[in-house]
């Protein structure tokens, strides 16, 4: 193995969007994640609904696609 070509591996702080933080080891000193085990619906048992109504309609309107409603 060559010397002095590997990144430093040490303590790292992981920060979730919900505010939960924990320590781990990494080559980067800090990492930000969007979801963790404290806020993920699979682990919490709570469903978070995302309002997607209007996305498809806006897409169809933008590109002139007619809806296939019968």
Buried (B, 14 or more C-beta within 10 A) or exposed (E): EEEEEEEEEEEBBBBBEEEEEEEEEBEEEEEEEEBBEEBBEEEEEEEEEEEEEEEEEEEEEEEEEEEEEE
